[in-house]
Amino acid sequence: MSTETLTPVQEAFIALVDHCTGCPDCKATPALPDKTPECPKAESLYRAWFILWRKETRR
C-alpha cells in the first residue's frame, strides 16, 4: 500500500475510469461499432477532470 496522496486531477481521473469500467452505458457495443456510447455521468466526470487538468497544466 502506498502512502502517496493523489492530486485532485488524479482523483478525478480515477473516478472517471471507475465509472466507465462498470457502467453498461459507457461500454462499446460490438454490434454497433460506429455508435458512440453516451452516458451523462461519464460526460460530467470527464468535464470535471478536464477542467482540473487544464488548471494544473497551466501553472
DSSP file (Angstrom, degrees, kcal/mol; ACC not computed):
  #  RESIDUE AA STRUCTURE BP1 BP2  ACC     N-H-->O    O-->H-N    N-H-->O    O-->H-N    TCO  KAPPA ALPHA  PHI   PSI    X-CA   Y-CA   Z-CA
    1    1 A M              0   0    0      0, 0.0     2,-0.3     0, 0.0     0, 0.0   0.000 360.0 360.0 360.0 138.6    0.0    0.0    0.0
    2    2 A S        -     0   0    0      1,-0.1     0, 0.0     2,-0.1     0, 0.0  -0.683 360.0-155.2 -97.0 146.4    1.3    3.4   -0.9
    3    3 A T        +     0   0    0     -2,-0.3     2,-0.1     2,-0.1    -1,-0.1   0.349  56.9 124.8 -96.8   5.0    1.2    6.5    1.3
    4    4 A E        -     0   0    0      1,-0.1     2,-0.3     0, 0.0    -2,-0.1  -0.413  56.9-137.2 -65.6 135.1    1.3    8.8   -1.7
    5    5 A T        -     0   0    0     -2,-0.1     2,-0.3     1,-0.0    -2,-0.1  -0.741  17.9-125.0 -93.3 145.6   -1.6   11.2   -1.8
    6    6 A L        -     0   0    0     -2,-0.3    -1,-0.0     1,-0.1     0, 0.0  -0.622  16.6-123.1 -90.1 146.2   -3.4   11.8   -5.0
    7    7 A T     >  -     0   0    0     -2,-0.3     4,-2.5     1,-0.1     5,-0.2  -0.407  32.2-105.8 -76.0 162.6   -3.8   15.2   -6.6
    8    8 A P  H  > S+     0   0    0      0, 0.0     4,-2.3     0, 0.0     5,-0.2   0.857 123.0  54.8 -57.7 -34.4   -7.3   16.4   -7.4
    9    9 A V  H  > S+     0   0    0      2,-0.2     4,-2.2     1,-0.2     5,-0.2   0.925 108.9  46.5 -65.3 -44.5   -6.6   15.7  -11.1
   10   10 A Q  H  > S+     0   0    0      1,-0.2     4,-2.5     2,-0.2    -1,-0.2   0.903 112.0  50.7 -64.4 -41.5   -5.6   12.1  -10.3
   11   11 A E  H  X S+     0   0    0     -4,-2.5     4,-2.1     1,-0.2    -1,-0.2   0.905 110.7  49.0 -63.0 -41.3   -8.7   11.6   -8.1
   12   12 A A  H  X S+     0   0    0     -4,-2.3     4,-2.0     2,-0.2    -1,-0.2   0.894 111.4  49.6 -66.1 -39.4  -11.0   12.9  -10.8
   13   13 A F  H  X S+     0   0    0     -4,-2.2     4,-2.6     2,-0.2    -2,-0.2   0.911 110.3  49.9 -66.4 -41.9   -9.4   10.7  -13.4
   14   14 A I  H  X S+     0   0    0     -4,-2.5     4,-2.9     1,-0.2     5,-0.2   0.893 109.2  52.1 -63.2 -39.5   -9.8    7.6  -11.2
   15   15 A A  H  X S+     0   0    0     -4,-2.1     4,-2.0     2,-0.2    -1,-0.2   0.900 110.7  48.5 -62.4 -40.4  -13.4    8.5  -10.6
   16   16 A L  H  X S+     0   0    0     -4,-2.0     4,-2.6     2,-0.2    -2,-0.2   0.933 113.8  45.5 -64.5 -46.9  -13.9    8.7  -14.4
   17   17 A V  H  X S+     0   0    0     -4,-2.6     4,-2.2     2,-0.2     5,-0.2   0.922 111.8  51.9 -63.7 -45.2  -12.2    5.3  -15.0
   18   18 A D  H  X S+     0   0    0     -4,-2.9     4,-0.8     1,-0.2    -1,-0.2   0.910 113.2  45.5 -58.5 -42.7  -14.1    3.6  -12.2
   19   19 A H  H >X S+     0   0    0     -4,-2.0     4,-1.3    -5,-0.2     3,-0.8   0.955 113.5  47.8 -65.4 -49.3  -17.4    4.8  -13.5
   20   20 A C  H 3< S+     0   0    0     -4,-2.6    -2,-0.2     1,-0.3    -1,-0.2   0.794 107.8  54.7 -68.0 -29.2  -16.7    3.9  -17.2
   21   21 A T  H 3< S+     0   0    0     -4,-2.2    -1,-0.3     1,-0.2    -2,-0.2   0.735 118.3  34.6 -76.8 -19.9  -15.4    0.4  -16.4
   22   22 A G  H << S+     0   0    0     -4,-0.8    -2,-0.2    -3,-0.8    -1,-0.2   0.528  95.6  95.3-109.2  -7.2  -18.5   -0.5  -14.5
   23   23 A C    >X  -     0   0    0     -4,-1.3     3,-0.9     1,-0.1     4,-0.7  -0.745  58.2-154.8 -91.8 123.5  -21.2    1.4  -16.5
   24   24 A P  T 34 S+     0   0    0      0, 0.0     3,-0.3     0, 0.0    -1,-0.1   0.788  95.4  58.5 -65.9 -25.9  -23.1   -0.5  -19.2
   25   25 A D  T 34 S+     0   0    0      1,-0.2    13,-0.3    12,-0.1    -5,-0.1   0.719 103.3  53.5 -74.5 -20.0  -23.9    2.7  -21.0
   26   26 A C  T <4 S+     0   0    0     -3,-0.9     2,-0.2    -7,-0.2    -1,-0.2   0.666  88.5  95.2 -87.7 -17.7  -20.2    3.5  -21.3
   27   27 A K  S  < S-     0   0    0     -4,-0.7     2,-0.1    -3,-0.3    -6,-0.0  -0.514  79.4-115.3 -80.4 141.4  -19.2    0.3  -22.9
   28   28 A A        -     0   0    0     -2,-0.2    -1,-0.1     9,-0.1     8,-0.1  -0.413  22.2-133.0 -70.7 148.5  -18.9    0.0  -26.7
   29   29 A T    >   -     0   0    0      3,-0.4     3,-1.4     6,-0.3     6,-0.2  -0.922   4.7-153.5-105.2 115.8  -21.4   -2.4  -28.4
   30   30 A P  T 3  S+     0   0    0      0, 0.0    -1,-0.1     0, 0.0    -2,-0.0   0.817  95.6  59.7 -58.2 -30.4  -19.7   -4.6  -31.0
   31   31 A A  T 3  S+     0   0    0      1,-0.3    -3,-0.0     2,-0.1    -2,-0.0   0.771 114.5  36.0 -69.1 -24.7  -22.9   -4.9  -32.9
   32   32 A L  S X  S+     0   0    0     -3,-1.4     3,-1.2     1,-0.1    -3,-0.4  -0.635  70.0 166.1-126.4  72.4  -22.9   -1.1  -33.4
   33   33 A P  T 3  S+     0   0    0      0, 0.0    -1,-0.1     0, 0.0    -2,-0.1   0.756  75.7  51.6 -64.6 -25.0  -19.2   -0.2  -33.9
   34   34 A D  T 3  S+     0   0    0      2,-0.1     2,-0.4    -5,-0.0    -2,-0.0   0.628  86.8  98.5 -86.8 -12.8  -20.0    3.3  -35.2
   35   35 A K    <   -     0   0    0     -3,-1.2    -6,-0.3    -6,-0.2    -3,-0.1  -0.625  69.4-140.5 -79.4 126.0  -22.3    4.3  -32.3
   36   36 A T        -     0   0    0     -2,-0.4    -2,-0.1    -8,-0.1    -1,-0.0  -0.741  24.5-114.6 -84.8 126.5  -20.5    6.4  -29.7
   37   37 A P        -     0   0    0      0, 0.0     2,-0.5     0, 0.0   -11,-0.1  -0.339  29.7-153.3 -60.7 140.3  -21.6    5.4  -26.2
   38   38 A E        +     0   0    0    -13,-0.3    -3,-0.0     4,-0.0     0, 0.0  -0.972  24.7 158.8-121.2 124.5  -23.5    8.2  -24.4
   39   39 A C     >  -     0   0    0     -2,-0.5     4,-2.3     1,-0.1     5,-0.2  -0.908  28.2-156.5-145.1 113.7  -23.5    8.5  -20.6
   40   40 A P  H  > S+     0   0    0      0, 0.0     4,-2.2     0, 0.0     5,-0.2   0.855  97.0  54.1 -59.3 -36.1  -24.3   11.8  -18.9
   41   41 A K  H  > S+     0   0    0      2,-0.2     4,-2.5     1,-0.2     5,-0.2   0.920 109.3  47.7 -65.0 -43.4  -22.5   10.8  -15.8
   42   42 A A  H  > S+     0   0    0      2,-0.2     4,-2.7     1,-0.2    -1,-0.2   0.901 110.9  51.4 -64.8 -40.5  -19.3   10.0  -17.8
   43   43 A E  H  X S+     0   0    0     -4,-2.3     4,-2.5     2,-0.2    -1,-0.2   0.907 111.0  48.4 -62.4 -40.8  -19.6   13.3  -19.6
   44   44 A S  H  X S+     0   0    0     -4,-2.2     4,-2.2     2,-0.2    -2,-0.2   0.921 112.8  47.0 -65.3 -44.9  -19.9   15.1  -16.3
   45   45 A L  H  X S+     0   0    0     -4,-2.5     4,-2.4     2,-0.2    -2,-0.2   0.885 112.1  51.2 -64.5 -38.6  -16.9   13.3  -14.8
   46   46 A Y  H  X S+     0   0    0     -4,-2.7     4,-3.1     2,-0.2    -2,-0.2   0.936 109.6  49.2 -63.8 -46.2  -14.8   13.9  -17.9
   47   47 A R  H  X S+     0   0    0     -4,-2.5     4,-2.3     1,-0.2    -2,-0.2   0.907 111.3  50.0 -60.5 -41.6  -15.6   17.7  -17.8
   48   48 A A  H  X S+     0   0    0     -4,-2.2     4,-1.9     2,-0.2    -1,-0.2   0.924 113.6  45.4 -63.0 -44.6  -14.7   17.9  -14.1
   49   49 A W  H  X S+     0   0    0     -4,-2.4     4,-2.9   -37,-0.2    -2,-0.2   0.931 112.0  51.8 -63.1 -45.5  -11.4   16.1  -14.8
   50   50 A F  H  X S+     0   0    0     -4,-3.1     4,-2.7     1,-0.2     5,-0.2   0.895 108.4  50.5 -61.9 -41.9  -10.6   18.2  -17.9
   51   51 A I  H  X S+     0   0    0     -4,-2.3     4,-2.0    -5,-0.2    -1,-0.2   0.930 113.8  45.0 -61.7 -45.7  -11.2   21.5  -16.0
   52   52 A L  H  X S+     0   0    0     -4,-1.9     4,-2.2    -5,-0.2    -2,-0.2   0.903 112.8  51.6 -64.5 -41.0   -8.8   20.4  -13.2
   53   53 A W  H  X S+     0   0    0     -4,-2.9     4,-2.4     2,-0.2    -2,-0.2   0.915 109.1  49.7 -62.4 -44.5   -6.3   19.1  -15.7
   54   54 A R  H  X S+     0   0    0     -4,-2.7     4,-1.2     1,-0.2    -1,-0.2   0.907 111.0  49.8 -62.3 -41.6   -6.2   22.3  -17.6
   55   55 A K  H  < S+     0   0    0     -4,-2.0    -1,-0.2    -5,-0.2    -2,-0.2   0.906 113.0  47.1 -63.5 -40.6   -5.8   24.3  -14.4
   56   56 A E  H >< S+     0   0    0     -4,-2.2     3,-0.9     1,-0.2    -2,-0.2   0.875 112.2  48.3 -70.7 -36.9   -2.9   22.1  -13.3
   57   57 A T  H 3< S+     0   0    0     -4,-2.4    -1,-0.2     1,-0.2    -2,-0.2   0.673 105.7  59.4 -79.4 -15.7   -1.1   22.2  -16.6
   58   58 A R  T 3<        0   0    0     -4,-1.2    -1,-0.2    -3,-0.2    -2,-0.2   0.323 360.0 360.0 -93.9   8.1   -1.3   26.0  -16.9
   59   59 A R    <         0   0    0     -3,-0.9    -1,-0.2    -4,-0.1    -2,-0.1   0.499 360.0 360.0 -70.0 360.0    0.6   26.7  -13.7
